[in-house]
Amino acid sequence: MTLSTSAAAAAIRSTAQVARRQRISGLSAWVFGGATSLGVIVLIFLAIDTVLSGGSRLSWDFLTSYPSRFAERAGLRSSILGTAWVLGLTVVMVIPVAIATAVWIEEFAPRGRLLNVVKLNLANLAGVPSIIYGVLGLVIFVRLLGLGPSILAGALTLFLMILPMTVVAAQESISQVPSSLRDGSLALGATRWQTVWHHVLPGAAPGIATGVILAISRAAGETAALIMIGAFAFIAFDNTSPLDDFTTVPIQIYNWTIRPQEAFRQNAAASIIVLMVAVMTFNLTAAVIRERFRGD
Amino acid sequence: MAARGFAGDAGAPIARRLRKQRFGRPVESLIVASLWLCAGISLITTALIIGVLARETVTFFRDVSFAEFFLDTNWQPLFNPISFGIWELVAGTVNVVFWSLVLALPIGLASAIYLSEYAHPRTRKILKPLLEALAGVPTVVYAYFALTFITQDVLQPLLGNNISFFNSLGASIVMAVMILPTIASISEDAMASVPEELREGAYGLGATRLEVATRVVVPAALSGIIASILLAISRAVGETMIVAVAAGSTPNLTLSPLESIQTMTGYMLQVALGDAARGSVEYNSLFAVGAMLALMTFFFNVVGQLLVRRFREVYA
């Protein structure tokens, strides 16, 4: 009798305990889910805030006017052109060098200490803060090579900055090309380079393109490295040569953000819309390419 | 002898052609050589970074003593008495990194646990890229929000005069958003690579979902989680625009989030924007601070990478 009641009590107690543990666990789903959506909510919130404060400034005039002392007349013309110049030169440099480096690492490098050093070095370079690349660009490109705070100096700096992440992306997609393709090509008498050029690179192209686009997206938003090399000038002309001084959209955003007048802040918000549309287009393109070629 | 001679006679052209194919293709070896040259660019970059920072830092220490740099607690490069005690700038960096971690760590880990252990695969497929999109936002955009939205519209009405206009809290909050995807994404990768058997064993013993997550998966993925935190710290230490815009330019030996401070990166940007003459002590201090910054991020990166490699070796 006493035994059975205490057993029943224990059973009730443990059932209650299990129920409580289950309840806590069920609750935790909401807590963790809420924390996850917090980041996404912030993202949406920032987008809305920017559009509200900068949307009204956005117009064709804003995109095609030079900067000005008067907030209402200032525009993004020279910074959009400067961004296009710098990114264009950066892309031209980074694509061949990144692919060549990745091909060498994956296809030609003799396995050994040198290869390990190169790989380790790339991993470390990817973690170097952008402002340090700016210091490097300032001393080597601006001062030593005498390029001044020019488009070319900026592009070289950004090129070195995004090279590691582009190489790593290219490496990954090259290593995912099935080795049966290589074996088949080599067995038919192709040389190693012919194999790489005709079979490996076409197979790896979508992955490489994704990596390059994401890297360019990062370069498009870079500010600190470019300010470091001295690209913080008032530019009221159209860039025509890689040796011109320049400004970019992120630099212009910084310039307008640190001014106390509300009207300039609105310009900053409008420029952020422009920059974010560009960056999101890059990222979306990369995502689409990745999704489309995933199954192959 | 005769046989060899015969084979040699008939095989000579083939042998010659084969030899040509292996060694006689100047174009092919030229291509491989140029590939190797391109691969060398990244090695040269590292050498240049070390060389530039080391050279200019040595110049700096000709004017400023080691003892002053590491023992003085006052960073005052512009006004008399001029002094270069690095700790105020290091404190500024630690201040922002600390408060951003306080915010990003719980949220980031909760996100990682949710994505890895709770979310339906379809939800996860939508949420993870959205979270990672936060890492793609240019930092100057974050800087704008830190100053205009967080500080002006939220913190100042909330805290009034207790908080200065430029303050570390505004920068830290936005920095937390910036490093959130680093923590969430890498931790989630680590948790996803924990073998399913471990979870099934725990469920079999009657553990709830929360218990499986916190007592089985998190401990098993711990080295990956720590790696994600170290990489996030490294990113936060090197971040420039947010702190330069929102945290102020007052070197300050404090961990209070309400005060105006200056970080190492913030100081470097200030020198770049200022008109310090080339060769002056102020100009050279840029490189000494840069060297300190590079060493700090290098340390966090290397330890983080070692840990990432370790957890990959265990489960992959």
Boltz contact constraints between the chains, C-beta under 6 A:
constraints:
  - contact:
      token1: [A, 21]
      token2: [B, 208]
      max_distance: 6.0
  - contact:
      token1: [A, 22]
      token2: [B, 208]
      max_distance: 6.0
  - contact:
      token1: [A, 25]
      token2: [B, 208]
      max_distance: 6.0
  - contact:
      token1: [A, 25]
      token2: [B, 209]
      max_distance: 6.0
  - contact:
      token1: [A, 25]
      token2: [B, 210]
      max_distance: 6.0
  - contact:
      token1: [A, 28]
      token2: [B, 210]
      max_distance: 6.0
  - contact:
      token1: [A, 29]
      token2: [B, 118]
      max_distance: 6.0
  - contact:
      token1: [A, 32]
      token2: [B, 110]
      max_distance: 6.0
  - contact:
      token1: [A, 32]
      token2: [B, 113]
      max_distance: 6.0
  - contact:
      token1: [A, 32]
      token2: [B, 114]
      max_distance: 6.0
  - contact:
      token1: [A, 32]
      token2: [B, 118]
      max_distance: 6.0
  - contact:
      token1: [A, 33]
      token2: [B, 114]
      max_distance: 6.0
  - contact:
      token1: [A, 35]
      token2: [B, 107]
      max_distance: 6.0
  - contact:
      token1: [A, 35]
      token2: [B, 110]
      max_distance: 6.0
  - contact:
      token1: [A, 35]
      token2: [B, 111]
      max_distance: 6.0
  - contact:
      token1: [A, 36]
      token2: [B, 111]
      max_distance: 6.0
  - contact:
      token1: [A, 36]
      token2: [B, 114]
      max_distance: 6.0
  - contact:
      token1: [A, 38]
      token2: [B, 107]
      max_distance: 6.0
  - contact:
      token1: [A, 39]
      token2: [B, 131]
      max_distance: 6.0
  - contact:
      token1: [A, 39]
      token2: [B, 134]
      max_distance: 6.0
  - contact:
      token1: [A, 39]
      token2: [B, 180]
      max_distance: 6.0
  - contact:
      token1: [A, 40]
      token2: [B, 130]
      max_distance: 6.0
  - contact:
      token1: [A, 42]
      token2: [B, 177]
      max_distance: 6.0
  - contact:
      token1: [A, 43]
      token2: [B, 134]
      max_distance: 6.0
  - contact:
      token1: [A, 46]
      token2: [B, 145]
      max_distance: 6.0
  - contact:
      token1: [A, 49]
      token2: [B, 149]
      max_distance: 6.0
  - contact:
      token1: [A, 97]
      token2: [B, 38]
      max_distance: 6.0
  - contact:
      token1: [A, 97]
      token2: [B, 41]
      max_distance: 6.0
  - contact:
      token1: [A, 100]
      token2: [B, 35]
      max_distance: 6.0
  - contact:
      token1: [A, 100]
      token2: [B, 38]
      max_distance: 6.0
  - contact:
      token1: [A, 101]
      token2: [B, 38]
      max_distance: 6.0
  - contact:
      token1: [A, 101]
      token2: [B, 39]
      max_distance: 6.0
  - contact:
      token1: [A, 103]
      token2: [B, 35]
      max_distance: 6.0
  - contact:
      token1: [A, 104]
      token2: [B, 35]
      max_distance: 6.0
  - contact:
      token1: [A, 104]
      token2: [B, 36]
      max_distance: 6.0
  - contact:
      token1: [A, 104]
      token2: [B, 39]
      max_distance: 6.0
  - contact:
      token1: [A, 108]
      token2: [B, 32]
      max_distance: 6.0
  - contact:
      token1: [A, 118]
      token2: [B, 39]
      max_distance: 6.0
  - contact:
      token1: [A, 121]
      token2: [B, 42]
      max_distance: 6.0
  - contact:
      token1: [A, 121]
      token2: [B, 43]
      max_distance: 6.0
  - contact:
      token1: [A, 121]
      token2: [B, 46]
      max_distance: 6.0
  - contact:
      token1: [A, 122]
      token2: [B, 42]
      max_distance: 6.0
  - contact:
      token1: [A, 123]
      token2: [B, 305]
      max_distance: 6.0
  - contact:
      token1: [A, 125]
      token2: [B, 42]
      max_distance: 6.0
  - contact:
      token1: [A, 127]
      token2: [B, 234]
      max_distance: 6.0
  - contact:
      token1: [A, 127]
      token2: [B, 301]
      max_distance: 6.0
  - contact:
      token1: [A, 129]
      token2: [B, 238]
      max_distance: 6.0
  - contact:
      token1: [A, 129]
      token2: [B, 297]
      max_distance: 6.0
  - contact:
      token1: [A, 131]
      token2: [B, 240]
      max_distance: 6.0
  - contact:
      token1: [A, 131]
      token2: [B, 265]
      max_distance: 6.0
  - contact:
      token1: [A, 131]
      token2: [B, 268]
      max_distance: 6.0
  - contact:
      token1: [A, 132]
      token2: [B, 294]
      max_distance: 6.0
  - contact:
      token1: [A, 135]
      token2: [B, 290]
      max_distance: 6.0
  - contact:
      token1: [A, 136]
      token2: [B, 48]
      max_distance: 6.0
  - contact:
      token1: [A, 136]
      token2: [B, 49]
      max_distance: 6.0
  - contact:
      token1: [A, 136]
      token2: [B, 52]
      max_distance: 6.0
  - contact:
      token1: [A, 139]
      token2: [B, 52]
      max_distance: 6.0
  - contact:
      token1: [A, 160]
      token2: [B, 45]
      max_distance: 6.0
  - contact:
      token1: [A, 191]
      token2: [B, 28]
      max_distance: 6.0
  - contact:
      token1: [A, 193]
      token2: [B, 28]
      max_distance: 6.0
  - contact:
      token1: [A, 193]
      token2: [B, 31]
      max_distance: 6.0
  - contact:
      token1: [A, 221]
      token2: [B, 138]
      max_distance: 6.0
  - contact:
      token1: [A, 223]
      token2: [B, 140]
      max_distance: 6.0
  - contact:
      token1: [A, 223]
      token2: [B, 241]
      max_distance: 6.0
  - contact:
      token1: [A, 224]
      token2: [B, 240]
      max_distance: 6.0
  - contact:
      token1: [A, 224]
      token2: [B, 241]
      max_distance: 6.0
  - contact:
      token1: [A, 227]
      token2: [B, 272]
      max_distance: 6.0
  - contact:
      token1: [A, 228]
      token2: [B, 272]
      max_distance: 6.0
  - contact:
      token1: [A, 250]
      token2: [B, 138]
      max_distance: 6.0
  - contact:
      token1: [A, 250]
      token2: [B, 140]
      max_distance: 6.0
  - contact:
      token1: [A, 253]
      token2: [B, 140]
      max_distance: 6.0
  - contact:
      token1: [A, 254]
      token2: [B, 140]
      max_distance: 6.0
  - contact:
      token1: [A, 257]
      token2: [B, 144]
      max_distance: 6.0
  - contact:
      token1: [A, 257]
      token2: [B, 245]
      max_distance: 6.0
  - contact:
      token1: [A, 265]
      token2: [B, 148]
      max_distance: 6.0
  - contact:
      token1: [A, 268]
      token2: [B, 144]
      max_distance: 6.0
  - contact:
      token1: [A, 272]
      token2: [B, 141]
      max_distance: 6.0
  - contact:
      token1: [A, 283]
      token2: [B, 136]
      max_distance: 6.0
